[in-house]
Amino acid sequence: MRRQRLRGRGHEFATLFTAISFGLLLMLVGVAFAACGSTITGSGGQPTPTVIAKTQQCGKIHTLGPNGNAGPQQTLQTAEQCFLQAFQHCQPATLTYSQSGVDAGVIHTFKITNNNGTCAVTDTAQHFVAPRPPTTATTYTCTDVKQVGGETIVSACGQEGSVKLPPASYTSP
C-alpha cells in the first residue's frame, strides 16, 4: 500500500512539473514576442519602435564615348549633390555611375551606410565588354566622398582606385 502512494505522488509531481515548465515556456515566448522590434529607453521603460533609416536613391549618371557625354547638367548636379550631402550627414544613399566606350565599360554602384554612427562608403563595380554580360560584381570599401574643383571624387575604392564623377558644371557637347 505504501508503494502505491509513492508512485501516485511521483506521477502528480511529474504532471505538476510539466505544467509549470509549459507555463514558463509560454511566458518566455510572450516576452520574446513583446520585445520584437522594440528597444527599452531611459525613464519609464516604455518601448519605442526601432527606426530603420530609408536609403535615398540619388540617381544614375552615365558617361558615353571619348568626350564623356554625361547627359543634362541638372541631372548631374542633383545626383552628385544628393550623394555628397548624404555622405556629409552619414545618411544611407546610393548612386549608380556607369562609364562606357564603344564596346566596354564599368558600372559603379556607390552606397553609403551608417553603422552605429560610423559612415561607410562602398563601391560595387562590374566591368563589361559587349556583347557579353557584366562580370561578377566586386565590392570595395572606399575612404571618402569629397568635391574638388567641381568634381565629386569617391576616394580609394580598392582596385578601382579613386573614382571621379563628371563635374557638376559639365555641359554636354
Disulfide bonds with the S-S distance in Angstrom:
Cys58-Cys82 2.05
Cys142-Cys157 2.08
